[in-house]
Amino acid sequence: MNNKYLDPPGDLYTCNASGLHKVNFKADLLLITRAGFEIKNAEIIRDLSPSPDLFQTYLQEWKDKLDYEEWWPLYEKRFLKELEWDTRVKALREVYKRLIVGRNVILICFCKDHRYCHRKLVGDFFSKYGVEAKELNPVEVEQVKLF
């Protein structure tokens, strides 16, 4: 089956700002946040960040009040719905265009744990187009003592 979306030559990465020191290759740095400090040579793409409403809900109702397992499914559902907005689709297409012309792209935000972060959801979006996003600064899952 011939699918024009498979195997773009560029690679997609996700990373938090503190993990950027690990980058030793050429890539477009895309800061996908609404606020925070600027990162040298990074382009700000606010259309791939959570809406102000979703971010405020996270800060006021979920952060430090609920366990990840409780709030993450709610956040994920809302953010994935937001990715369907026209402005978000346009921003996603712009990322994909960079990949298909062979540019590497790093999606950056400030969350420590990539497993509970919108950068993971944006990166995962591209899997249906043959692109696997690689996290450059993964959180090490703690070992659970069985006894």
Number of C-alpha atoms within 10 A of each C-alpha: 3 5 8 10 14 13 14 19 14 17 19 24 21 27 27 22 18 13 16 16 9 10 11 7 6 10 16 17 22 21 28 23 22 16 12 9 9 12 14 7 10 16 15 19 19 17 20 26 23 23 16 10 9 16 16 13 13 19 12 11 12 18 13 10 12 12 10 14 9 11 16 17 12 13 21 15 10 14 20 15 10 19 21 12 11 11 14 17 15 15 16 20 13 11 21 21 14 18 20 17 11 13 18 19 21 28 29 27 23 19 15 16 15 20 15 17 18 23 29 20 19 20 20 16 16 18 13 10 15 13 22 16 22 16 20 17 19 15 11 7 7 6 6 6 5 4 3
